[in-house]
Amino acid sequence: MTKASRNCPAELLPNRPGRFSSPRGGIALRRAVLLALAAGCAAMIVTDVLNPRIDPIGETVSRYVHGTGGWLITLALLSIGSASAVVARWLRDLPGRPAARRAARVALAVWAGGVLVAGLFPADPPGRWGRPSTSDLIHGTAALPAFLALPLAATVSLRGLMTVWPTARRALLAVTTASVVTTVALAVFLVDVMSGGPSLGLGGAPTLVGLVERLAITANVAWVALAAVAVSRDRRDGGRRNRGRRIGGWRIGGWRIGDRPHRGRSYGGRSYDGDALARVPAGDRRA
């Protein structure tokens, strides 16, 4: 260590805001997001149980809002939409091309907004496909782009999510593929029903639109959950990886430079609080 370097502390590089830092709210918020997604799925399952007279194979989930415990459908959609909106905000720090990251955020925001609007404006009762009410028109207008946007978000963010969570590559690829396939199938069945069907049935069921929609919702919610864990995991573990790193022989984990702690000191009018990276000047290296 040279005499000049002793009098010239290492230059400090501030962390980029948001990058590899815990999401606002930390682990508690991540758990709340996952709990909201799980509660939404559970509420839909409960409505199926409470309404045995409604055919889950041929009727979409939103039709159950007029049945027993219909308020659970509204709760489910609002929970899933709110959780998805939080994850869409977290995607701003996803690694990869800025265009792909921006597209993923916008697409997931469309999904979240569509689900929230669909929850606020209920669909018509079962069997009424011919003359929809104003509320049903708003519900369908919001739900359709939402279902189309989620597979787009999953596809364009796939590489970035695999990068931050490589051990979940297969799971991410599986749910992304399932989201795309089920969404395409759902679009086909919806067009069939609304154009004068149902005709694309199986066995005694005149249509499978309800079953396909449930599969699409399951795949989409599973992807949102995996994305939430991947992005928050990246921020948490990335911060740990920055600690203990050595640059030019100097440790930047315990925030000791030259074997002397510098936490809380200021140099050149800038405060060093231990949350910045240090860049050691040339020649200031320990032999």
N, C-alpha and C positions, 0 to 999 in steps of 0.2 A: 504494500500500500504506500503510495507516494505521499510526500509532505503536502503537495498541492491538493491532492484528493482529500486529505483529512480536513482541509479548510473549505472544500467544495463538496457538500453532501450530494448523494445520488439524486438525479433529476426525477421528479415524480410524474407519473403518467396517470391521470384520473381514469377510473373505470368507465367504460361506456355504460350509460344508464340503462338498466333493465337486462343487459346481457349477462348471463350466468349469475344472476341475483335472484333470490327467492321471490316468488310472486307476492304481491301485496296481500297480506293476510297469512302467508306461509302455508304450513301444513294444514292448518285449520280450514283455510279456504279451499284447498284441494280436496279435503275430506268432505266439505260441504257440497262441492260440485258433484263428487261421486255419489254422495247420499241423495242428492236431488235427482240424479239420473236413475238410481235404483228405486227411489220412491215413485217416480213417474211410471216405470215399468210395472211395479207392484200394484199401483192403483189401476192400471189397465187390466191386469190379470184378475183383480178383485171384481171389477165390473162384469167381466165374463162370467164369473162364478155367480154373481148376484142376479144375472139375467139369463137364465137357462133357456128362455123362450126365444131369445134372439140368436139367430144362427151366426156364430163367429166365422164360419167359412165364407158366407156370402155377404155379410154386412161389415162395413168398415168400423173401426174403433170409435170414431167421432159420433156415430149414430147412437151410441149408448148413453149419450148425455141426457136423453129423454127417458131413460129407464131407471131402474132402482139404483140408487147411489150414483146418479149421473154427475153429480158435482165432482166425483173423483176423476172424471175425464178432464174437466177443466183444470183441476189441480195438477193432473199428470202433464198436460200440455204446457202449463205455465212453468212447472218445475223443470221440464226438459229444455224449454226455450231459454229460461234464465241461465241454466248451467251452460248451455251451448254458447250463449253470449259471452260469458266469462272466458271460456276456452278460446273463442275467436279473438279476444283481446290478447291472450297469451301468445297467440301465433305470431305476433309482430317480431318476436326474437327467434323464430325458427331459422336454422341455418339453411343456406341455399340461395338461389337467385332471388333478387328482390321482387321480380315480376311474379314468380310462382308464390312467394310468400304473401304478396298483396292479393293475388287471386284467391288463395286459400282463405285469407281473412274475410274477404268480401263474400265469398260463397258461403262460408260458415255463418256469417252475419245474416245473410239472406235466409238460411235455414232457421236460425234462431228467431229472427223477426217473423217469419211465416208461421212458425209453431206458436209463437205468442199470440199473434192475431187470430189464428185458428182456435186458440183456447178462449179468446175473448168473444168470438162470434160463433155460436154453436151451429152445428149442422142440423138438417131436418131429421125428423123421426125416420126409423127404418122403412124401407120400401118406397120412399118418395124420391124417385130419380127424375121424374118427368118435369114438374114445375117447381123449381127450387125457390125458396124464399130469399129475401134480401140478405138475411143473415147467412144463409147457406151459400149464396153466391160469394160473399166476402170470405167465408170460410174456405171454400174451394179455390178461390183466386189466390189466397195466401198459401194454402197447403201445396198446391201444384208446384210453384217455383221452389218451395222449400225442399220437396222431395227430389227435385232435379238438381238443386245446388249442393246438397250434401255429398253425393258421389263425386262431384267436381272438386270440392274441397279435399276429400279423401285422396283423390288421384294426384292432384298437383302438389300436395304436401307429403306424399308417401316417402319420397327420397329423404326429405329433411327429417321426418319422424324416425326413419330407419337409422339415420346418422346419429341422432341423440339417444336412441334406445335400440342398439343393434341386437340385443338378445330377444327382442320382441318382433323381429323382422317377419317371421311367419305369421304371427297373429295379426300384425298390421296389414300384411298382404291379403290375408284371408278375409278380414272384415271389409277391406276396401273392395275386393272382388265381389263379396256378397252384397255390398251396398249397390254396386253398379248393376249386377244381374237382377236383383229383386226390384230395383227401381224401374228398369226396362220392362220387366214383367208386369209391374203395377200399372205402368202407363198403358200397356196393351189391354189389360183387363178393364181399366177405367174407360178407355175409349170404347171398348166393346159394350160396357154397361150403359154408358150415356148416349150411345148411338142407336139404341133400340134393343140391345141385348136384354138379359144375359143369354149368351150362347156358348161361351167358352167354359163349360162346366166339366165336372168329373163325377161319374156315378150318379148319385141322386142329387148332387149339388148343381144348381143351374149356373153358378159362377163361383170362382175362387178368389174374387177380389178382396174379401175380408182376410182370408188366410195370407195372401200375398202381401197385403198391406202390413199385417202383423210381422211378417218376416222382414220386410223392409225397415220397419221401425226398430226391430231388434238389432239388425245390422248397423243401422245409423247410430243408435244410442251406444252400441258397443264401440263403434269407432270414436265417438266423442269422448267416451271414458278412457280409451287407450291414448288418444291425443292429449287429454288432460294430464294423465300420468307421465307421458313422454316429455311434454314441454316443461312441466314443473320439476320432473326428475332431472332434466338437462340443466335447469337453472340451479338446482340444489347441488348436484354433483359437480357441475362446472366450477362453482365457487370453491369447492373443496380441492379440485385439481389445481387451482391457482395457488393454493397454499402449499408451502413446502417446495416450490419449484426453485431451481437454482439457475441463476443467470450469471455467467462469467465467474463461477465459483462462489457467488454470494447467495445466501439463503433468503427467500422471500416468503417465509411461512410464519415464523415467529416474529417477523418484521424487525429483524436485527441486521443492521448493516455495519460491518466492521466490528462485530461482536458487541455492539452497543445499541440498546433499544432507543428508537426514535419516535415512539408513539406519542402523539400529542404535541410534538414540536412543530415549529413553522420555519420555513426557509424562504427567503425572498418574498415575504408577504403572503406565502401560500401555506395553509395549514396541512399537516400530515397527520391524518387520523387513523392510519393503519388500513384504510380501504382502497389505497391506490397502489399501483404496481411501481416498482423502482427500476430505473434504467441506470446502470452503472456507467460512468464516463469511461472512455477509452483509456487504458493504461491503469485503471484502478482495479486491479485483480490480484487476488491472493495467490501467491506461488504455491 
